[in-house]
Every structure is written in structure tokens, then in C-alpha cells.
């Protein structure tokens, strides 16, 4: 980021300024930690695509397609909050 008042190559003094950035560009902490801290209690909704072949509900998992996510998520069946 270089502004007209910042000499090329020097770091601008942006202390106490609001800035915007992408979560994936955070260096420390791991971006996953940020998401967990901010959104761990949010509820997602998706369509179950498949179930594991285990005998008990405590060992079973669901493969779920969540709109907007690039890959499927796997959730323990006993942690599913509701079925619509």
C-alpha cells in the first residue's frame, strides 16, 4: 500500500486506522482459529448426501452439502440439531 504522501518503499503509519483484509491473508493466528472464535456457534444448514455404515448413532456420520462451500462437510449424526 503506497499513497501519494508515502515515499515508495517506506511503511505508511496506519496506526489507529481501520483497515480491511481477507481472513485468508492473516499470518497469525491461523485463519481457522479466527473462524472458530467468531463463528463456532453459528448454525449451518445443508442437505445430507450420504451416511456412514456404522451400527450405532454414536459412531455414525453424515456427509452434508452446504450451499456456498466448495466441499462437503462431515458431521457426527448425534450432533445434528434438527431435521427439516
C-alpha positions in Angstrom: 0.0 0.0 0.0 1.6 3.2 -1.2 -0.1 6.6 -1.0 0.9 9.8 -2.7 2.2 11.1 0.7 4.2 7.9 1.4 7.7 7.6 -0.2 8.0 4.4 -2.3 9.4 1.6 -0.1 8.6 3.1 3.3 5.9 1.7 5.6 3.0 4.1 6.0 2.0 4.9 9.6 -1.5 3.5 9.7 -1.6 3.0 13.5 -5.1 3.7 15.0 -6.7 3.4 11.5 -9.4 1.0 10.4 -8.2 -1.5 7.7 -9.9 -4.2 5.6 -8.3 -7.5 4.8 -9.3 -11.1 3.9 -9.3 -13.8 6.6 -7.1 -16.0 4.4 -4.4 -13.3 4.4 -4.0 -13.3 8.2 -0.5 -14.5 9.1 -1.0 -15.1 12.9 -3.2 -16.7 14.2 -4.1 -19.4 11.8 -7.2 -18.3 9.8 -9.1 -21.4 11.0 -8.7 -20.2 14.6 -10.3 -16.8 13.7 -13.3 -18.5 12.1 -13.8 -20.8 15.1 -13.6 -17.8 17.5 -16.0 -15.7 15.5 -18.4 -18.3 14.1 -18.1 -21.6 16.1 -21.7 -21.3 17.5 -23.3 -20.3 14.2 -25.7 -22.9 12.8 -25.2 -24.2 9.2 -27.9 -25.9 7.1 -27.3 -28.4 4.4 -28.5 -31.5 2.6 -27.4 -34.9 3.7 -25.8 -36.7 0.8 -24.7 -39.9 2.5 -24.4 -41.7 5.8 -21.7 -44.0 7.2 -22.4 -47.7 7.5 -21.8 -47.9 11.3 -24.2 -49.8 13.6 -24.7 -47.1 16.3 -25.7 -43.5 16.2 -22.6 -42.5 18.3 -20.3 -43.8 15.6 -22.3 -42.6 12.6 -21.5 -39.6 10.4 -23.4 -37.7 7.7 -21.8 -36.2 4.6 -23.5 -32.9 4.1 -23.6 -30.4 1.2 -23.7 -26.8 2.5 -24.5 -24.1 -0.1 -21.6 -21.8 -0.7 -18.9 -24.2 0.5 -16.6 -25.7 -2.0 -16.5 -29.2 -0.4 -18.8 -31.4 1.6 -18.7 -31.4 5.4 -18.8 -34.5 7.6 -20.8 -34.2 10.8 -21.4 -36.7 13.6 -25.1 -37.7 13.4 -25.6 -37.2 17.1 -24.6 -33.5 16.7 -27.3 -32.7 14.1 -29.7 -30.3 15.8 -32.8 -30.8 13.7 -34.1 -32.4 10.5 -36.4 -30.4 8.3 
